[in-house]
Amino acid sequence: MGTLKLLVGFLAIVGVAVAGFQIAPPLLTNYSFQDDLQNVAMMDGGNQGKTEEDVRNDVLRRAKDRGLALDPKQISVQNISTPGLRAVYVAVDYTVPVNLPGYSFDMHFTPNSGNKGF
């Protein structure tokens, strides 16, 4: 009986570890991508010559660097302008499939560049 409990406990720990190794990478990638979006919004917001398409291309390039396959339609860009000041708000909506042994699901993420204005 003691050996059975030990085996079940060991399998439970292994199961949690396997799930953690499958779930943690998309979470960490999203966290880093969120930081990338804030940088893109800050840098492109300060550049008057950048269009929404240029910002979208910058986001796509950052997503590709992170291994995220995004469609341009998944990226929302808003220019927020006041006299003499310009800000850019960027939001992305994407999912990442996670395959665990015997169970698969999609993790949904909606990172954005932060505040919408000054």
C-alpha positions in Angstrom: 0.0 0.0 0.0 2.9 2.4 0.8 4.5 1.7 -2.5 1.3 2.5 -4.4 1.0 5.8 -2.6 4.6 6.6 -3.4 4.1 5.7 -7.1 0.9 7.8 -7.3 2.7 10.7 -5.6 5.7 10.5 -7.9 3.4 10.4 -11.0 1.5 13.4 -9.8 4.7 15.4 -9.4 5.9 14.3 -12.9 2.5 15.3 -14.3 2.7 18.8 -12.7 6.3 19.2 -14.0 5.3 18.2 -17.6 2.4 20.6 -17.5 4.6 23.4 -16.2 7.1 22.9 -19.0 4.3 23.2 -21.5 2.5 26.1 -20.0 5.4 28.3 -18.8 7.0 29.2 -22.2 3.8 30.8 -23.7 3.3 32.8 -20.4 6.9 34.0 -20.5 6.8 34.8 -24.2 3.6 36.9 -23.6 5.3 38.7 -20.8 8.3 39.6 -23.0 6.0 40.5 -25.9 4.0 42.9 -23.6 7.3 44.7 -22.9 8.1 44.8 -26.7 4.7 46.4 -27.3 5.3 49.1 -24.8 8.7 49.8 -26.4 7.2 49.9 -29.9 4.5 52.3 -28.7 6.9 54.6 -27.0 9.4 54.7 -29.8 6.9 54.9 -32.7 4.7 57.4 -30.7 7.6 59.8 -30.6 8.2 59.5 -34.3 5.8 61.7 -36.3 6.7 60.0 -39.6 5.5 56.6 -38.5 2.1 55.5 -39.9 -0.2 52.9 -38.4 1.1 50.4 -41.0 4.7 51.1 -39.9 3.8 50.5 -36.3 2.0 47.3 -37.3 5.1 46.1 -39.2 7.3 46.8 -36.2 4.9 44.7 -34.0 4.9 41.9 -36.5 8.7 42.0 -36.6 8.9 41.8 -32.7 6.3 38.9 -32.7 8.4 37.0 -35.3 11.5 37.5 -33.1 9.5 35.9 -30.2 8.3 33.0 -32.4 4.7 34.2 -32.6 2.9 33.8 -35.9 0.5 36.8 -36.0 -1.7 38.0 -38.8 -1.8 41.8 -39.3 -5.5 41.7 -38.5 -4.7 40.6 -34.9 -3.0 43.9 -34.3 -4.9 47.0 -33.3 -3.1 50.4 -33.6 -4.5 53.7 -32.4 -2.9 57.1 -32.9 -3.7 59.5 -30.1 -2.8 63.0 -31.0 -3.0 66.3 -29.2 -1.5 69.5 -30.3 2.3 69.0 -30.3 2.1 65.5 -28.8 1.5 62.1 -30.3 1.0 58.7 -28.6 0.5 55.3 -30.1 -1.6 52.5 -28.4 -1.0 49.0 -29.6 -3.1 45.9 -28.7 -2.7 42.3 -30.0 -5.1 39.4 -29.6 -3.7 35.9 -30.2 -3.9 32.3 -28.9 -1.2 29.7 -28.4 -2.1 26.0 -28.5 -0.9 23.9 -25.6 -0.7 20.1 -26.0 -0.5 18.1 -22.7 -0.6 14.3 -22.7 -4.2 13.5 -23.1 -5.4 17.1 -23.1 -5.1 20.1 -25.5 -6.2 23.6 -25.1 -5.6 27.2 -26.3 -4.1 29.9 -24.2 -5.6 33.3 -25.1 -3.5 36.4 -24.7 -4.4 40.1 -25.2 -1.2 42.1 -24.5 -1.3 45.9 -25.1 1.0 48.8 -24.8 -0.4 50.2 -21.6 -2.2 53.5 -21.1 -4.2 55.2 -23.8 -3.0 58.7 -23.6 -1.3 61.2 -21.4 
